[in-house]
Amino acid sequence: MPHKLLGISGALRADSTNSKLLREAARLYGADSYVEANLNIPLYDGDLESNSGIPEEVKRLVQQIAEADAVLISTPEYNGAVTGVLKNALDWISRHWEKPMVGKPVALMSAAAGRAGGVRAQTMLRSCLVAFRPRITLAPEIGIADSGNAFDENGQLTNERYATSVTTLMAALKADVDQMSNNA
């Protein structure tokens, strides 16, 4: 069965190490299809929603989640928390009538400049995702420290232990996807 992954980066920077981590994870997964979501969406505003409905960019994100076999989320840590960009996207997704993450296999990871690699942001992210009821893949916690120096010129991890941990997480995610497919 083909595997389609959606990557959601909590960073908007073009050269984000979280986006690099998502691409490396998708490569190690061996996905047939990989798409990265665009979180450059309007700030959630109840008046905007009341007057104009859910923005097209958010509808596209919800559709991408629904169509994916699994979702990879990687976030930097800003002041011990997830980024505003990622939290805003989750707020918008929660407003859509379709609940695309229910039961969806999701792998969490982070990359940050600090020595903890963004793991506090993952703790907050897990709390934020409770209402969405995804199937969070339990495997090694991936927190890439000193992330600016963690990737080579091809975007591959230079630290063998990090690469092994991401490979283990992707194998667990693939097993979750296969189990969901077998139960369908």
N, C-alpha and C positions, 0 to 999 in steps of 0.2 A: 504494500500500500504506500502511495506517495505521502511524504510528510511535508506539510506547509507550516512554516514558522513565521510569526510576527515578532519583530523586535521593537520594544518601547524603551527609548533612552530618556532619562530624566534630565538630559542636558541638550541645549540647542546648538552649542558650538559645533562648527563644521568638523573640527579636528578633535572632538570629544573622545576621551579615553573610554567612556562608557559605551559610545557607539562602536568604537573599535572592539571592545569586549563582547558586545552583542554579535558583531560580524565573526569574530573568532569562535564564539560559542556555536553559531550556526554552522560554521565550517567544520568544527569538530563533531557536531551532531550528524552532519552528512545530509542536511535537509535537501529535498528536491526543489523547494521554493523557499526563498527568504525575502521578506519585505520589512522595511523599517517604517514605523509610523511617523507622521509629522505632528509634533505637539505644539507647533506654532499656531495656536488657536486663541480666540478671544478669552479674556478673563471671564470666569463665570459671573453672571449678573442676572438675578431673577427678573429684573425689568426687561433686559434684552430677551430672555427666554419667553416672557409673557407677550412681548410685542412682536417678536420675529420668529419665535420657535427656536429649536435647536439648530445651531449653525451647520452648514453643509460639511465643514471640516470635521466636526464632531460626529456627524452621521457616517462619514467615510471611515473614521477611526472605529466606531462601533461595528461597522460592516467588516472591516479588516480583522477585528478580534473574532467576530462570529465565523468568518471563513477559515481562520487559522486552526490547525490541529493543536497547536500549543503556542504559548506566549512566553517570550523572554523579556524580563524587565531588568534594566540596569540603571542605577541611579548614583550620582555623586552624593556626598553628604555635605549639606550646608548647615552649619551651626548645630550639628547633631541630629539633623532631620532630613527628610526627603526634600527635593527641590520644589519650589512653588509651581514650576512648570508641570511636574508630574502630578502634584496634588490637584492642580487646576484641571488637568485632563481627567483624573478620576472623578472629580466633582461633576464635570460635564457628562461623563459616561453614566454616572448614577442617575442622571435626569432622563435618560433615554428609556422608552418603554421596553425595548429589547434588553435583556440581561445577558450579554454575550459571554460573560466570564463564568457563569454558573457551571460548575463541574469541569471547566476547562483546565487542562494541565498548564501550570505556570511555574517557571523557574526564576528565582530572584538572585541578583548579584549586584556588586557595586565595585566601582573603581574611584579612588580618591588620592589626592596628594599626600594625605596624612598616613601615619603608620598603621592605623586601624583599618584602612582600606574602605571606609564607608559603611562598616557593619551596623553602626547605630541607625543609619538611615534605613537599612533593611528591616530592623526591628519595628520602626515606625511604619514602614511600608506594609509589613505583615498585618499590623493593626488596621491600617486603612483598607486593606483588601478583605477583611472579615465580611463586610456587608455584601461583597460581590460573590462570595462563596466559590472561589476557584479551588482547584485541586493543586495546592502548592506542593511541588516536588521536594521531598526531603532527601537531601544528600549533603555533601560537604558545603559549608557556607563559603561563598566566594566573595572575598573582599581584597581587591588588588591594591596594595599599598604602593606609594610612590609611583602612581600609575603613569606619570609622564615619562618614566624610564622603563616601563614594563613591556613595551611592544617594539618589535623591530620595524624596519622600513616597509615591510609587507603587511604590517598589522597583526603579526603573530606574537604570542606571548614568548618572552625570552627566558622566563623562569620555568624550569621543568616542573616544579611542584605546583605552580599555578596552572600550567597546562594540564597536568594530570588531574587536578581537582575539577577543572572545567570539563574535561573529558568524562569524569565520573558523574558529574551532575547531568551532563547531556545524555549519558547512557540511562540514567534514572528517569530523565524526562521522556526519552524515547520509550522506555518500558511503560511509563504511565500512559502515553499516547496509544501504544499498542493494546494495553489493557482496556482503555476506554473504547477502542475500536472493536475489540472482541466482545465487549459487553453490550454493544449497540444492537 
